[in-house]
Amino acid sequence: MGDFFYLKTPLSIAIYSSISELPSNWNDFAIDNIFLSKDYLEILQKSAPTNMICHFIGIYNEGELVGISLSQFLDLNKLESFGERDKCVKNGVRNSFLKNLCSHILIIGNNMLTGQNAYAFSNKIDEVQILLALKTAAQKLKVIFKNKGFKVHITTYKDFSEENLTPFYQAGFKEYFQFSAQPNMHFEIPNHWKSEQDYIYALSKKYRDQYKRARKKAEGIEKKKMELADIIQHEETIYELYYHVAKNAHFNTFFLTKNHFRTFKELLQDKFLFYGYFLDDKLIGFNTIIKNGKVMDTYFLGYDDSIQREKMLYLNMLYDMVAYSINQGFKEIIFARTALEIKSSIGAKPQEMYGFAQHNNPIIDLAFEKIYCYLEPKVEWKERNPFK
């Protein structure tokens, strides 16, 4: 059963470690966000990264469920690599510091996605009360992990847009370090666009030429919608392609398990789309997208880097995601972080996202801003405007 912990406010919390324990009306609060639904949380339960432990938080008012939340605990000591792109002295110092003082991270939210996927709640309850409840849930989770032999170094809450920050200040989060990582790249689809042709027509000549050049480069590549059996059949290659991209990232806090994509397809079915890109019948790349109401969320991808450069495969994947989303009547595409400039070149706009973090060591906490800037330096990039 869930572990209840009562607050000074009228709200109480229950911390669950298994989907089978969740209350029957949990999904009533996940109608607007698939990433808090039982099906998605079951994906995490069955195929979360090996260095991640998930808990599910129910928030109650006099015994009635009024809010839901997700927490993830990351043990960075279980990673072979934090990221191999920056092979330098700073990388070694950063990795040593992380392992000794910042390796155990408790996240209220979802570290595998970008955006506010931390909690949802009833409109009968004030958000400040929800945040106070989540603060207490974090304290309870620290005790749970301490009893398992893990000391939580950092507690963090992520990702929130600027207009969502006021309740945090009212709930006492001003004492936390407020940070902003790379922006979330989002693409708003105008109501009058009904097909990919409308998108192409809206591009300026320079970027229409870029589109034509990318499409011409991709000649010979066959794109296939892959079903569960196909994903299972190509699972080894899929993981190799994913891992190649992931390990060359600037910084990693987890790596997906090999069964992650098949588990996604098994549980979300048609809401999870997996597209393979084949050259001479060989899988050379893939991308994944998730239907989240009227929003399309892009997910993980992978590719053979030598072919990617020659065929402009990544750029073609971005165009394909835009085309599908327009054709299917979606209102927005979440392109998440990383590769900011190329996503900007196809029309995505940056949205600053904020988080709050606190270190368990008060001395280190005082220097958190300097430490954070050192570990995660600001990315310099040029925003593009591809439209007329």
Sequence and secondary structure as in RCSB ss.txt:
>XXXX:A:sequence
MGDFFYLKTPLSIAIYSSISELPSNWNDFAIDNIFLSKDYLEILQKSAPTNMICHFIGIYNEGELVGISLSQFLD
LNKLESFGERDKCVKNGVRNSFLKNLCSHILIIGNNMLTGQNAYAFSNKIDEVQILLALKTAAQKLKVIFKNKGF
KVHITTYKDFSEENLTPFYQAGFKEYFQFSAQPNMHFEIPNHWKSEQDYIYALSKKYRDQYKRARKKAEGIEKKK
MELADIIQHEETIYELYYHVAKNAHFNTFFLTKNHFRTFKELLQDKFLFYGYFLDDKLIGFNTIIKNGKVMDTYF
LGYDDSIQREKMLYLNMLYDMVAYSINQGFKEIIFARTALEIKSSIGAKPQEMYGFAQHNNPIIDLAFEKIYCYL
EPKVEWKERNPFK
>XXXX:A:secstr
  EEEE SSSEEEEEESSGGGS TTGGGG TT GGGSHHHHHHHHHH  TTEEEEEEEEEETTEEEEEEEEEEEE
GGG S S SS  SHHHHHHHHHHHHHS EEEEES TTS SS SEEE TTS HHHHHHHHHHHHHHHHHHHHHTT 
   EEEEEEE GGG HHHHHTTGGGSEEEE S EEEEE  TT  SHHHHHHHB HHHHHHHHHHHHHTTTEEEEE
  HHHHHHTHHHHHHHHHHHHHTSS  S    TTHHHHHHHHHGGGEEEEEEEETTEEEEEEEEEEETTEEEEEE
EEE HHHHHHHTHHHHHHHHHHHHHHHTT SEEEEESS HHHHHHTT EEE  EEEEEESSHHHHHTHHHHHHHH
S          B 
